[in-house]
Amino acid sequence: MATNLKTRDGGPAMSRSASRRSHGEGPFRFLSTAAGVLLLAIMAAIAVFLISEAIPALQANKASFFTELTWDPNGQKVFGIGALAFGTVLSSTLALVIATPIAVGVALFISHYAPRRLASGLGYLVDLLAAVPSVVYGLWGLAFLVPLIREPSQWLNETFGWFPLFAGEGAIGGKTMLAGSIVLAIMILPIIAAISREVFLQAPKMNEEAALALGATRWEMIRMAVLPFGRPGVISAAMLGLGRAMGETIAVALIFPATFDITFEILTPHANSIAANIANGFGEATQIGRGALIASGLVLFIITLLVNMGARLIINRRKEYSRAGA
């Protein structure tokens, strides 16, 4: 607060520290506003680029670009993006379902169960896992995971084949949607765990101590005082993980068999994604083919924006998030 001093004219005067703060507020506000405007401008520039580059391919398309599996402008076979968008959403959703419960459990163990030294080491390990390059995960999945899940995939198909996800005939296991989703889950797990851990550590200690003082067990205290406070943060962490899973390229390009089918059978070799298809086909595509690939990138851009907007709406509806950010 400014000190109430008097000037020669008898009016209030501000202290030197308050004067410095008032002089620094203007430039800081300008830089903050400029950063926000720059971010919006970059997103708009990306959208304009994607649309302008995709228009020639869309104009050359003689069939439905979104629903037809193939179309043939000027003698070149280019795949539609309906199957690719489906594979992107399905693999990312499966990865999120697999990773989120494990990540929340890891975060709770580090923040509320593990001894301090062990928690510190595990925290560093989680942060390091988030920095591992995606190609390493992809090579690990191709060399180790794909052969490993063949027998479990056969068992799932024989036991739960009545369920659409585990149905299928012919080749079971190998380079499948399940293998790619597991690799994506391992990739996004450190991100979700690291953010959730920091959120859980910010839970009000008074609420935790009050719950314990009333006779609650540690789990009951976490369920009543920690999880409600950290729910918005966990949702934000999950959405960040989902965004990375949707945009992941190299790892899924090494594992997915690059088919163009729309099916829920995750144990059969029918899987692909927009990012993997762009990586596999961009180098050999002609001008029209590159336009088609860029158009698929535009679809991925829109899907990502819609997912993040939906997550923001969910978070804004929770009063805990508003109080935490106040």
Secondary structure, 3 states (H helix, E strand, C coil): CCCCEECCCCCEECCHHHHHHHHHHHHHHHHHHHHHHHHHHHHHHHHHHHHHHHHHHHHHCCCCCCCCCEECHHHCCEECCHHHHHHHHHHHHHHHHHHHHHHHHHHHHHHHHCCHHHHHHHHHHHHHHHCCCHHHHHHHHHHHHHHHCHHHHHHHHHHHCCCHHHCCCCCCCCCCHHHHHHHHHHHHHHHHHHHHHHHHHCCCHHHHHHHHHCCCCHHHHHHHHHHHHHHHHHHHHHHHHHHHHHHCCHHHHHHCCCCCCCCCCCCCCCCCCHHHHHHHHCCCCCHHHHHHHHHHHHHHHHHHHHHHHHHHHHHHCCHHHHHHCC
